[in-house]
Amino acid sequence: MSANEDLYTDQGCTFSSTITVNGITNEPFDLTDYSARGQIRKSYSSTNFVAFTCTVQSGSVVISLTAEQTRAMKAGRYLYDVEIYNTANNVVRIAQGVFEIDPSTIKILP
């Protein structure tokens, strides 16, 4: 079920993306009782990460970052994963790929 999709945002901007979750035969996946989590890291072995805010909706997961989070990140290429999980400890990766942040000259807003 994992989608490989590259994501882009500008440094210092709010970011949001919706991931549609489908089953093996491309039918909508029932997300009842599922939660989601996602992280961005510079590399797979990095210990530091930025966590997405994840919201489970009917048939999809919305991932987001605040402007403050993207402002604090250095411009460049990162890797990300997003998973859904439930209380029975079923875990499914639903998205992965490159997360790229374009640089900004604005460092602090008044």
C-alpha positions as CSV (number, residue, x, y, z in Angstrom):
1,M,0.0,0.0,0.0
2,S,3.0,2.3,0.3
3,A,3.0,5.2,-2.2
4,N,6.4,6.6,-3.2
5,E,5.8,10.3,-3.7
6,D,8.2,13.2,-3.5
7,L,7.0,16.3,-1.5
8,Y,8.1,19.9,-1.8
9,T,7.6,23.0,0.4
10,D,9.2,26.4,0.9
11,Q,11.2,27.1,4.1
12,G,9.1,29.1,6.5
13,C,5.8,28.1,5.0
14,T,2.9,26.0,6.2
15,F,2.8,22.6,4.6
16,S,-0.1,20.2,4.1
17,S,-0.7,17.1,1.9
18,T,-3.5,14.5,1.8
19,I,-2.6,10.8,1.3
20,T,-5.4,8.7,0.0
21,V,-5.3,5.2,1.5
22,N,-6.4,2.3,-0.7
23,G,-6.3,-1.5,-0.1
24,I,-4.5,-4.1,-2.2
25,T,-7.2,-4.2,-4.9
26,N,-7.4,-0.4,-4.9
27,E,-10.6,-0.2,-2.9
28,P,-10.8,2.5,-0.1
29,F,-9.2,1.3,3.0
30,D,-11.3,1.4,6.2
31,L,-9.3,3.6,8.6
32,T,-11.7,3.1,11.5
33,D,-9.7,2.7,14.7
34,Y,-6.4,3.7,13.0
35,S,-4.0,6.5,13.9
36,A,-1.2,7.8,11.8
37,R,2.4,9.0,12.4
38,G,5.1,10.4,10.1
39,Q,8.7,11.6,10.4
40,I,11.2,13.5,8.2
41,R,14.9,12.8,8.6
42,K,18.0,13.9,6.8
43,S,18.9,10.2,6.2
44,Y,17.6,6.8,7.3
45,S,20.3,6.6,10.0
46,S,19.6,10.1,11.4
47,T,18.6,10.2,15.1
48,N,17.0,13.7,14.7
49,F,13.7,14.1,13.1
50,V,10.7,16.4,12.5
51,A,7.3,14.8,13.2
52,F,4.3,15.5,10.9
53,T,1.0,16.3,12.5
54,C,-1.2,13.5,11.1
55,T,-5.0,13.6,11.0
56,V,-6.9,10.5,9.9
57,Q,-10.0,11.3,7.8
58,S,-12.4,9.1,5.9
59,G,-10.2,7.2,3.5
60,S,-7.2,9.5,3.8
61,V,-4.5,10.9,6.1
62,V,-3.6,14.6,6.1
63,I,0.0,15.3,7.0
64,S,1.1,18.8,7.9
65,L,3.9,21.0,9.3
66,T,3.7,24.5,10.7
67,A,5.6,27.5,9.3
68,E,7.7,27.4,12.4
69,Q,8.7,23.8,11.8
70,T,9.7,24.4,8.1
71,R,11.5,27.6,9.1
72,A,13.7,25.7,11.6
73,M,14.7,23.1,9.1
74,K,17.7,23.7,6.8
75,A,16.9,23.9,3.1
76,G,17.6,20.7,1.3
77,R,16.6,17.1,0.7
78,Y,15.2,14.9,3.4
79,L,13.5,11.5,3.6
80,Y,10.1,10.8,5.0
81,D,7.7,7.9,6.0
82,V,4.1,7.9,7.0
83,E,2.4,4.9,8.7
84,I,-1.0,4.0,10.0
85,Y,-1.4,1.8,13.0
86,N,-4.1,0.5,15.3
87,T,-4.4,-0.9,18.9
88,A,-3.8,-4.5,17.6
89,N,-0.3,-3.3,16.6
90,N,-1.1,-3.6,12.9
91,V,1.3,-1.1,11.2
92,V,1.2,-0.2,7.5
93,R,3.5,2.3,5.7
94,I,1.3,4.3,3.4
95,A,3.7,6.8,2.0
96,Q,7.5,7.4,1.7
97,G,9.8,9.4,-0.4
98,V,11.9,12.6,-0.6
99,F,10.8,15.8,1.2
100,E,12.5,18.8,-0.3
101,I,12.6,22.3,1.3
102,D,13.4,25.3,-0.9
103,P,15.4,28.0,0.9
104,S,14.0,31.4,2.0
105,T,15.6,34.7,2.6
106,I,13.1,35.5,5.3
107,K,14.4,34.1,8.6
108,I,12.3,35.7,11.2
109,L,8.8,37.3,10.8
110,P,7.9,40.4,12.9
